[in-house]
Amino acid sequence: MSIKTEIERLLNELPAGVKLLAVSKFHPVEALEQAYQVGQRAFGESRPQELKQKAEILPRDIEWHMIGHLQTNKVKYIAPFVSLIESLDSERLAAEINRQAEKCGRTIDCLLEIHVTDEESKSGWDYDELLSFVRGGGFAAYPNIRIRGVMGMATFTDDEAVVRHDFERLAACKAELAQYFGEEFDTLSMGMSDDYHIALEYGTTEVRIGSTIFGARQY
């Protein structure tokens, strides 16, 4: 199927209030242009320099999301324009995002990436450590960051019960953390091409779809 067909199918399928983030990492600008022409405006990238290069070429009304592990020395590349950093996974990174946002005269929206699987390869905050930091008012030190919600990934497995457990836990984490933030803490980003149907059952408000739209990645 074409990019146009897949985006239209997904937009028709997703319930009201669920955002489609087109994961465009490793895909050429031409593919993003096709998606843009169908009305897609939110794109997810995992490498800051690639994100910056695409942002310089493509239309200014695109909403760019940083979804990959973000090194502190790369924050400066995206701080001037990024719409949402979904991979805030440590206090050290929060401090750098705040510093770069202040330099740009911005407040940058972020999601707290939480590690809920047993896979060491996946990044994310240990939830107990995060909860302790939040309860202690840790984010008060970073006024140029606005925490908008939670992001996470389920275990890469064919065992649906495991995937459901991961999504259930992410939803529970968001619910518990909500009391420490305001009404703008409204985003639960979980679900990708292989498991977004399950994520929808657990209240996701954003699905991150890449291969279903763009096909295999072009590394």
C-alpha positions as CSV (number, residue, x, y, z in Angstrom):
1,M,0.0,0.0,0.0
2,S,1.1,3.6,-0.5
3,I,2.0,6.1,2.2
4,K,-1.1,8.0,1.4
5,T,-3.3,5.0,1.8
6,E,-1.8,3.8,5.1
7,I,-2.1,7.3,6.7
8,E,-5.7,7.6,5.6
9,R,-6.5,4.1,6.9
10,L,-4.9,4.8,10.3
11,L,-6.6,8.2,10.7
12,N,-9.9,6.6,10.0
13,E,-9.2,3.7,12.4
14,L,-7.8,5.6,15.4
15,P,-10.4,6.8,18.0
16,A,-11.0,10.5,18.5
17,G,-8.3,11.9,20.8
18,V,-5.6,9.5,19.7
19,K,-2.7,11.2,17.9
20,L,-0.9,9.6,15.0
21,L,2.9,10.1,15.1
22,A,4.5,9.1,11.9
23,V,7.9,7.6,12.8
24,S,10.0,8.9,10.0
25,K,13.5,8.1,11.3
26,F,15.9,6.7,8.6
27,H,13.4,7.5,5.9
28,P,14.1,10.1,3.1
29,V,12.6,13.5,2.9
30,E,10.6,12.4,-0.1
31,A,8.7,9.9,2.0
32,L,7.9,12.6,4.6
33,E,6.7,14.9,1.8
34,Q,4.2,12.3,0.7
35,A,2.8,11.9,4.2
36,Y,2.7,15.7,4.5
37,Q,0.7,16.0,1.4
38,V,-2.0,13.8,2.9
39,G,-2.2,16.1,5.9
40,Q,0.1,14.3,8.4
41,R,1.9,17.0,10.5
42,A,3.5,15.1,13.4
43,F,6.7,13.2,12.7
44,G,9.0,11.3,15.0
45,E,12.8,11.1,14.7
46,S,15.5,9.4,16.8
47,R,18.7,11.2,15.7
48,P,19.1,14.9,16.5
49,Q,21.2,15.7,13.5
50,E,18.9,14.0,11.0
51,L,15.9,15.7,12.7
52,K,17.6,19.1,12.3
53,Q,18.4,18.4,8.6
54,K,14.9,17.4,7.8
55,A,13.4,20.4,9.7
56,E,15.5,22.8,7.6
57,I,14.1,21.4,4.4
58,L,10.5,20.6,5.1
59,P,7.6,22.9,5.8
60,R,7.7,25.0,9.1
61,D,4.3,23.8,10.3
62,I,5.6,20.3,11.0
63,E,5.5,19.1,14.6
64,W,8.8,17.4,15.3
65,H,9.0,14.8,18.1
66,M,12.3,13.4,19.4
67,I,11.6,9.8,20.2
68,G,15.0,8.1,20.5
69,H,17.6,8.1,23.3
70,L,18.9,11.7,23.5
71,Q,22.5,12.4,24.5
72,T,23.0,15.6,26.5
73,N,25.5,16.9,23.9
74,K,22.9,16.6,21.1
75,V,20.1,18.6,22.8
76,K,21.4,21.9,21.3
77,Y,20.6,20.7,17.8
78,I,16.9,20.4,18.4
79,A,16.2,22.8,21.3
80,P,15.3,25.8,19.0
81,F,12.4,24.1,17.3
82,V,11.4,20.6,18.6
83,S,7.8,20.3,19.6
84,L,8.1,17.4,22.0
85,I,11.0,15.4,23.5
86,E,9.4,12.0,24.3
87,S,12.6,10.4,25.6
88,L,13.3,12.4,28.8
89,D,14.9,9.6,30.9
90,S,17.1,11.1,33.5
91,E,17.7,14.2,35.7
92,R,20.9,14.9,33.9
93,L,19.1,15.1,30.6
94,A,16.3,17.3,32.1
95,A,19.0,19.7,33.3
96,E,20.5,20.0,29.8
97,I,17.1,20.4,28.1
98,N,16.2,23.1,30.5
99,R,19.5,24.9,29.9
100,Q,19.2,24.8,26.2
101,A,15.5,25.8,26.3
102,E,16.4,28.8,28.4
103,K,19.1,29.8,25.9
104,C,16.5,29.7,23.2
105,G,13.9,31.6,25.2
106,R,11.6,28.5,25.1
107,T,9.7,26.1,27.3
108,I,10.1,22.6,25.8
109,D,7.4,20.0,26.2
110,C,8.7,16.6,27.3
111,L,7.4,13.1,28.1
112,L,8.9,11.0,30.9
113,E,10.2,7.8,29.2
114,I,9.7,4.9,31.7
115,H,11.4,1.5,31.4
116,V,8.8,-1.2,32.1
117,T,10.3,-4.2,30.4
118,D,13.1,-6.7,31.4
119,E,15.0,-5.8,28.2
120,E,18.2,-4.0,29.1
121,S,18.6,-2.6,25.6
122,K,15.6,-0.3,26.1
123,S,16.2,3.1,27.7
124,G,14.0,4.8,30.2
125,W,13.7,5.9,33.8
126,D,13.5,3.3,36.5
127,Y,10.0,4.1,37.8
128,D,10.8,4.0,41.5
129,E,13.7,6.5,41.0
130,L,11.4,8.7,38.8
131,L,8.6,8.6,41.4
132,S,11.0,9.6,44.2
133,F,12.4,12.5,42.1
134,V,8.9,13.7,41.2
135,R,7.6,13.4,44.8
136,G,10.6,15.5,45.9
137,G,9.7,18.3,43.5
138,G,12.7,17.7,41.4
139,F,11.2,19.3,38.2
140,A,10.7,22.6,40.0
141,A,14.3,23.3,39.3
142,Y,13.7,23.2,35.6
143,P,11.2,25.9,34.7
144,N,11.9,25.7,31.0
145,I,10.6,22.1,30.8
146,R,6.9,21.3,30.7
147,I,6.1,17.7,31.5
148,R,3.2,16.5,29.3
149,G,3.0,12.8,30.2
150,V,4.6,9.4,29.8
151,M,6.1,7.4,27.0
152,G,7.2,3.8,26.9
153,M,7.7,0.7,24.9
154,A,6.4,-2.8,25.4
155,T,8.6,-5.9,25.4
156,F,9.5,-7.1,21.9
157,T,7.7,-10.5,22.0
158,D,4.9,-12.5,20.4
159,D,3.5,-13.1,23.9
160,E,0.5,-10.8,24.0
161,A,0.1,-11.2,27.7
162,V,3.5,-9.7,28.3
163,V,2.7,-6.8,26.0
164,R,-0.6,-6.2,27.8
165,H,1.2,-6.2,31.2
166,D,3.7,-3.6,30.0
167,F,1.0,-1.3,28.6
168,E,-1.1,-1.7,31.8
169,R,1.9,-0.8,33.9
170,L,2.7,2.3,31.7
171,A,-1.0,3.5,32.1
172,A,-0.8,2.9,35.8
173,C,2.5,4.9,36.0
174,K,0.8,7.8,34.2
175,A,-2.2,7.7,36.5
176,E,-0.1,7.8,39.6
177,L,2.2,10.6,38.4
178,A,-0.7,12.8,37.2
179,Q,-1.3,14.1,40.8
180,Y,2.0,15.8,40.7
181,F,1.4,17.7,37.5
182,G,-1.3,19.9,36.1
183,E,-4.0,19.4,33.5
184,E,-1.4,19.5,30.7
185,F,-0.1,16.1,31.9
186,D,-2.4,14.5,29.3
187,T,-0.2,12.3,27.0
188,L,0.3,8.6,27.2
189,S,2.5,7.6,24.2
190,M,2.6,3.9,23.7
191,G,1.9,1.5,20.8
192,M,3.8,1.0,17.6
193,S,3.1,-0.8,14.3
194,D,3.0,-4.3,15.8
195,D,1.1,-3.6,19.0
196,Y,-0.8,-0.3,18.7
197,H,-4.2,-2.2,18.6
198,I,-3.4,-3.5,22.1
199,A,-2.2,0.0,23.4
200,L,-5.5,1.5,22.3
201,E,-7.2,-0.8,24.9
202,Y,-5.1,0.7,27.6
203,G,-5.8,4.3,26.9
204,T,-2.9,5.4,24.8
205,T,-3.3,9.0,23.5
206,E,-0.6,8.7,20.9
207,V,0.6,5.8,18.7
208,R,4.0,5.9,17.1
209,I,3.7,4.2,13.7
210,G,6.7,3.8,11.3
211,S,7.0,0.7,9.2
212,T,3.3,0.3,8.6
213,I,3.4,3.8,6.9
214,F,6.8,4.0,5.4
215,G,7.8,0.4,5.0
216,A,11.2,-1.0,6.0
217,R,13.7,1.5,7.3
218,Q,16.4,2.7,4.9
219,Y,19.5,2.8,7.1
